[in-house]
Amino acid sequence: MRELWAEVATDLGSEAAYWQLAIVGASLLLAWALNKLLHRNLMQKAPETWKVGVGGLKRMLFPLTTLAFVYLGKLILQHWQHTSLLTLASTLLVAMALVRLAVYTLRYIFSPSAWLKTTENAISGVVWLLVALHLVGFLPEILRALDEISFSVGKVRFSLLLIVQSLVTVVVTVVIALWLSRLLENRVMRAERINMNLRVVVTKLLRVTLTLVGVLAALSAVGFDITLLSVFGGALGVGLGFGLQKIASNYVSGFIILLDESVHLGDVMTIDGHYGVVSQIRSRYLVLRKLDGTEVVIPNETLIGSAVINHSFTDRKARINLPIQVSYESGPEDAMMLMRDVASQHPRVLKDPPPETQILGFGENGIDLQLVLWIPDPEEGSASLKSSLYLEIWHAFQKHGVAIPYPQRDVRIVSGTLKD
């Protein structure tokens, strides 16, 4: 690096520096034009299954194409003069490509959040810091100092540099494994011929398997003896058998629920007194979104060990009953016809099966009727529907002279005389 900076100092203000700056400028201009052309003709017309690769290529294409043009100019120019500025430009372009690739990979694997933004900034800062240390020539000395800070465990020597390299290897391997699992998950979730529950199970197994393989491969790459994990596996088994049996039961119950297809995303259910729509099915719990917007987290063991009501297990239609009482002076036939007409005109009420009315019995104050109807969207609730129907029925009864009774009582006063 000292020789490189010496060449830069020598070339500054000379014709050699102008030629190198011209090559960098031309490379940036050509790379920008090539990116525009490829984005217009290739990126926008790419199939849906290519979106992942195209997205990563789009973010790395500009620094890589610029790097290619700069390297080509360096090969041509180095026969006549120094190319130190082009070497520096190449280093910066490689760092830019690495930062863009890391940020894109993290955004593809994880959902947007505050910690993700912080992680992206940290990665960018670390990469640019390493580039700066490399350019000023301090990086080799820092690596040498980290290697000198060491300790021994038996016959094995550990240094701070080895620990840092091991951590970086593990993190990079796990990120690659998560990226592959997300890529496969997206392809599996688009397979419409496969049942949704089976797709969820396959995606979860893929993520767990690839993550485990990535961790084991990283540990093996840094020289860790994987056979030592057998001891940890035995201890984990004992822990699952005693203290972690509830957690293990929830995980096993989650896979059973997904495989036996008793619960699906979007099902309308009543679980432990909570009525709502299944919004998420996780390995350990199920999320039930209630009609008021709140969400209930229910352990999977509850669904296996107790009775639950699935209102949309075989059919998503839901039945709604509206009890109404009319006066004995009013004809029940007219009231029943008006109730059916009002229900059939409501947009949420199904025409097949059609609304029907029933006579439940003769009460103390009037005739007990019931309107029975079906709706296709029970997840939207029934309170507003009942209110709207009752109001329309009231207006129809008022218009056609159908009376709704109120409680009546006959009070008899029996008079008597007091005797001594």
C-alpha positions in Angstrom: 0.0 0.0 0.0 2.9 2.4 0.7 4.1 1.8 -2.9 0.6 2.3 -4.2 0.3 5.7 -2.4 3.7 6.7 -3.6 2.6 6.1 -7.2 -0.6 8.1 -6.5 1.5 11.0 -5.1 3.8 10.8 -8.2 0.9 10.7 -10.7 -1.1 13.5 -9.2 -1.1 16.6 -11.5 0.5 14.6 -14.3 -0.9 13.3 -17.6 -1.1 9.8 -16.1 -3.6 10.9 -13.5 -5.8 12.5 -16.2 -5.9 9.3 -18.2 -6.9 7.3 -15.2 -9.6 9.7 -14.1 -10.9 9.7 -17.7 -11.1 5.9 -17.6 -13.0 6.0 -14.3 -15.4 8.6 -15.6 -16.0 6.7 -18.9 -16.5 3.5 -16.9 -19.1 5.1 -14.7 -20.9 6.5 -17.8 -20.8 3.2 -19.7 -22.0 1.2 -16.6 -24.9 3.7 -16.1 -26.0 3.3 -19.8 -25.7 -0.5 -19.6 -27.8 -0.6 -16.4 -30.5 1.5 -18.0 -30.5 -0.7 -21.1 -30.7 -4.0 -19.2 -33.3 -2.7 -16.8 -35.5 -1.7 -19.7 -35.1 -4.8 -21.8 -34.4 -7.6 -19.2 -35.4 -6.6 -15.7 -39.0 -5.5 -16.4 -39.7 -8.5 -18.6 -38.2 -11.2 -16.3 -40.5 -14.0 -15.2 -41.8 -14.0 -11.6 -39.6 -17.0 -10.7 -36.5 -14.9 -11.7 -37.4 -11.9 -9.5 -35.0 -12.9 -6.7 -31.9 -13.3 -8.9 -32.8 -10.3 -11.0 -33.2 -8.2 -7.8 -29.8 -9.1 -6.6 -28.3 -8.6 -10.1 -29.9 -5.2 -10.3 -28.3 -4.0 -7.1 -24.8 -5.3 -8.0 -24.8 -4.6 -11.7 -23.7 -1.0 -11.5 -20.6 -1.5 -9.3 -19.6 -4.8 -11.1 -20.0 -3.4 -14.6 -18.0 -0.3 -13.6 -15.4 -2.6 -12.1 -15.2 -4.5 -15.3 -14.7 -1.4 -17.4 -12.1 0.0 -15.0 -10.2 -3.3 -15.0 -10.3 -3.4 -18.8 -8.9 0.1 -18.9 -6.2 -0.8 -16.4 -5.1 -3.8 -18.5 -4.7 -1.5 -21.5 -3.1 1.5 -19.7 -0.6 -0.4 -17.6 1.7 -0.9 -20.6 2.5 2.8 -20.7 2.1 4.2 -17.2 1.1 3.7 -13.5 -2.5 2.6 -12.7 -2.6 3.3 -9.0 -5.8 5.4 -9.2 -7.5 2.6 -11.1 -6.4 0.1 -8.4 -7.9 2.3 -5.7 -11.1 2.7 -7.7 -11.3 -1.1 -8.1 -11.1 -1.6 -4.3 -13.9 0.9 -3.7 -16.1 -0.7 -6.3 -15.6 -4.2 -4.8 -16.6 -2.8 -1.4 -19.6 -1.1 -2.8 -20.7 -4.4 -4.5 -20.3 -6.3 -1.2 -22.3 -3.7 0.8 -25.2 -3.8 -1.7 -25.2 -7.6 -1.8 -25.2 -7.8 2.0 -28.1 -5.3 2.3 -30.2 -7.0 -0.4 -29.7 -10.4 1.2 -30.7 -9.2 4.6 -33.8 -7.5 3.2 -34.8 -10.6 1.3 -34.4 -12.9 4.3 -36.0 -10.7 7.1 -39.0 -8.5 7.3 -38.4 -4.7 7.5 -37.8 -3.6 11.1 -35.7 -1.2 13.1 -33.0 -3.8 14.0 -32.6 -4.7 10.3 -31.9 -1.0 9.4 -29.4 -0.9 12.3 -27.7 -4.1 11.1 -27.5 -2.8 7.5 -25.8 0.4 8.7 -23.4 -1.6 10.9 -22.4 -3.9 8.0 -21.9 -0.9 5.7 -19.8 0.8 8.3 -17.6 -2.3 9.0 -17.0 -2.9 5.3 -16.0 0.7 4.6 -13.9 0.8 7.8 -12.0 -2.3 6.6 -11.5 -0.7 3.2 -10.2 2.5 4.8 -7.8 0.5 7.0 -6.6 -1.5 4.0 -6.0 1.7 1.9 -4.0 3.4 4.6 -2.0 0.2 5.3 -3.1 -0.4 8.9 -5.1 -3.6 8.3 -2.1 -6.0 8.2 -0.8 -4.6 11.5 -4.2 -4.9 13.1 -4.6 -8.5 11.9 -1.1 -9.3 13.2 -2.0 -7.8 16.6 -5.2 -9.8 16.9 -3.3 -13.0 16.1 -0.8 -12.3 18.9 -3.6 -12.0 21.5 -4.0 -15.7 22.1 -4.5 -18.4 24.8 -4.3 -22.2 24.8 -6.8 -24.8 25.8 -4.9 -28.0 26.2 -2.8 -28.4 23.0 -5.1 -26.1 21.0 -4.1 -22.4 20.5 -6.8 -19.8 20.2 -6.2 -16.3 19.1 -8.5 -13.3 18.9 -8.1 -13.3 15.1 -9.2 -17.0 14.9 -12.3 -16.2 17.0 -13.3 -13.3 14.8 -12.7 -15.3 11.7 -14.8 -18.1 13.1 -17.7 -15.8 14.0 -17.6 -14.2 10.6 -17.6 -17.7 8.9 -20.6 -18.8 11.0 -22.6 -15.7 10.4 -22.0 -15.7 6.6 -22.8 -19.4 6.4 -26.0 -19.1 8.4 -27.1 -16.1 6.2 -26.4 -18.1 3.1 -28.5 -21.0 4.5 -31.3 -18.6 5.4 -31.2 -17.0 1.9 -31.4 -20.5 0.3 -34.3 -21.5 2.6 -36.2 -18.3 1.8 -35.6 -18.9 -1.9 -37.0 -22.5 -1.6 -39.8 -21.3 0.6 -41.1 -18.9 -2.0 -41.0 -21.6 -4.7 -42.9 -24.0 -2.4 -45.5 -21.5 -1.4 -46.3 -20.8 -5.1 -47.0 -24.5 -5.7 -50.8 -24.3 -5.9 -51.2 -28.1 -6.4 -49.8 -28.7 -2.9 -52.1 -28.2 0.1 -51.4 -25.0 2.1 -50.8 -26.8 5.4 -48.3 -29.1 3.7 -46.5 -26.1 2.1 -46.2 -24.5 5.5 -44.7 -27.7 7.0 -42.3 -28.1 4.1 -41.1 -24.5 4.4 -40.5 -24.8 8.2 -38.6 -28.0 7.8 -36.5 -26.5 5.0 -35.6 -23.5 7.1 -34.7 -25.6 10.2 -32.7 -28.2 8.1 -30.8 -25.6 6.1 -30.0 -23.5 9.2 -28.8 -26.6 11.1 -26.6 -27.7 8.1 -25.2 -24.2 7.7 -24.2 -24.0 11.4 -22.6 -27.5 11.3 -20.8 -26.7 8.1 -19.5 -23.4 9.6 -18.4 -25.1 12.8 -16.6 -27.7 10.8 -14.9 -25.1 8.6 -13.4 -23.3 11.6 -12.1 -26.6 13.0 -14.7 -27.4 15.7 -15.2 -31.1 16.5 -18.8 -31.7 15.7 -18.8 -35.0 17.6 -18.7 -33.0 20.8 -22.3 -31.9 20.0 -23.5 -35.4 20.9 -23.0 -34.6 24.6 -25.1 -31.4 24.1 -27.7 -33.4 22.2 -28.0 -35.9 25.1 -28.4 -33.0 27.6 -31.0 -31.4 25.4 -33.0 -34.6 25.2 -33.0 -34.9 29.0 -34.1 -31.3 29.2 -37.0 -31.9 26.8 -38.1 -34.8 28.8 -38.3 -32.8 32.0 -38.3 -29.1 32.1 -39.0 -28.4 28.4 -41.8 -30.9 27.8 -44.5 -28.2 27.4 -42.4 -26.4 24.8 -41.7 -29.7 23.0 -45.4 -30.6 23.2 -46.4 -27.3 21.5 -43.9 -27.8 18.7 -45.0 -31.4 18.1 -48.7 -30.3 18.2 -48.0 -27.6 15.7 -46.7 -30.1 13.1 -49.6 -32.4 13.8 -52.1 -29.6 13.2 -50.4 -28.7 9.9 -50.3 -32.3 8.7 -53.8 -33.5 9.7 -55.3 -30.4 8.0 -57.7 -29.7 10.9 -56.8 -26.0 10.9 -56.1 -23.7 7.9 -55.2 -20.1 7.5 -58.4 -18.0 7.3 -60.5 -20.5 9.3 -63.2 -19.0 11.6 -62.8 -20.7 15.0 -63.9 -20.5 18.6 -61.0 -21.6 20.8 -61.2 -21.4 24.6 -64.0 -18.8 24.4 -62.2 -16.7 21.8 -64.0 -16.2 18.4 -62.0 -15.0 15.4 -60.1 -15.8 12.2 -56.8 -17.8 12.1 -54.2 -15.3 10.8 -51.0 -17.3 11.6 -50.0 -20.9 12.2 -46.6 -21.1 13.8 -44.5 -24.0 15.1 -45.4 -23.3 18.7 -48.6 -21.3 18.7 -51.6 -20.1 16.6 -52.7 -16.5 16.2 -56.4 -15.9 16.3 -57.5 -12.4 15.1 -60.7 -11.4 16.9 -63.4 -9.3 15.3 -62.4 -6.2 17.4 -58.9 -6.3 15.9 -57.1 -7.8 18.9 -55.0 -11.0 18.4 -54.9 -14.0 20.7 -51.8 -16.2 20.9 -53.0 -19.8 21.6 -50.5 -22.6 22.3 -50.8 -25.5 19.8 -51.2 -27.9 22.7 -54.6 -26.3 23.4 -55.9 -27.2 20.0 -54.8 -30.9 20.4 -55.9 -31.4 24.0 -59.3 -29.7 24.1 -62.4 -29.3 22.0 -62.4 -26.3 19.6 -65.1 -25.1 17.2 -64.1 -24.7 13.6 -67.0 -22.8 11.9 -65.5 -23.2 8.5 -64.1 -26.7 8.6 -66.1 -28.1 5.8 -68.0 -25.0 4.7 -67.3 -21.3 5.2 -71.0 -20.4 5.3 -72.3 -19.4 8.7 -75.9 -19.5 10.0 -77.4 -16.5 11.7 -80.7 -16.7 13.8 -82.8 -13.6 14.5 -85.6 -14.2 17.1 -88.6 -11.9 16.7 -92.0 -11.8 18.5 -95.2 -10.4 16.9 -98.5 -9.7 18.4 -101.4 -12.2 18.4 -103.5 -9.6 16.6 -101.0 -9.6 13.7 -101.0 -12.3 11.1 -97.9 -14.5 11.4 -97.9 -15.2 7.7 -97.5 -11.5 6.8 -94.8 -11.0 9.4 -92.8 -14.1 8.1 -93.1 -12.9 4.5 -91.8 -9.4 5.4 -88.9 -10.9 7.4 -87.9 -13.0 4.4 -88.1 -10.1 2.0 -85.9 -7.9 4.2 -83.3 -10.6 4.6 -83.1 -11.5 0.9 -82.4 -7.9 -0.1 -79.4 -7.5 2.2 -76.1 -7.9 0.2 -74.4 -10.1 2.8 -77.2 -12.7 3.0 -76.8 -15.7 0.7 -79.5 -16.4 -1.9 -78.7 -20.2 -1.7 -79.8 -21.4 0.8 -82.5 -18.7 0.9 -83.6 -17.1 4.1 -86.4 -18.9 5.9 -88.7 -18.2 8.9 -90.0 -20.5 11.6 -92.6 -20.4 14.3 -90.9 -21.3 17.5 -94.0 -21.3 19.7 -96.7 -19.2 21.4 -95.3 -17.0 24.2 -97.1 -15.2 27.0 -97.1 -11.9 25.0 -97.0 -12.9 21.4 -96.0 -15.4 18.7 -92.3 -16.3 18.8 -90.8 -16.3 15.2 -87.2 -16.8 14.0 -85.5 -15.6 10.9 -82.8 -18.0 9.7 -80.2 -16.9 7.1 -76.7 -17.7 5.9 -73.7 -15.5 5.3 -70.5 -16.3 3.3 -68.1 -14.2 5.4 -68.5 -15.0 9.1 -65.0 -13.5 9.8 -66.6 -10.1 9.3 -68.9 -10.6 12.3 -72.6 -10.6 12.7 -73.4 -7.7 15.1 -73.7 -5.0 12.5 -75.7 -7.4 10.2 -78.2 -8.2 12.9 -78.6 -4.5 13.8 -79.2 -3.6 10.1 -81.8 -6.4 9.6 -83.7 -5.6 12.8 -83.9 -2.0 11.8 -85.2 -2.9 8.3 -87.7 -5.4 9.8 -89.0 -2.7 12.2 -89.6 -0.3 9.3 -91.3 -3.0 7.3 -93.5 -3.9 10.3 -94.5 -0.3 10.8 -95.3 0.1 7.1 -97.6 -2.9 7.0 -99.1 -2.7 10.4 -97.5 -5.6 12.1 -97.3 -5.0 15.8 -94.5 -6.1 18.1 -96.0 -6.9 21.6 -94.9 -5.7 24.9 -95.3 -7.5 28.3 -98.9 -7.3 29.7 -100.1 -8.3 33.1 -103.6 -8.6 34.6 -103.7 -7.5 38.2 -106.7 -8.6 40.3 -107.5 -7.0 43.6 -109.5 -9.2 45.9 -111.2 -7.3 48.6 -111.9 -8.7 52.1 -113.1 -7.8 55.6 -111.2 -8.1 58.8 -112.9 -9.8 61.7 -112.0 -9.6 65.4 
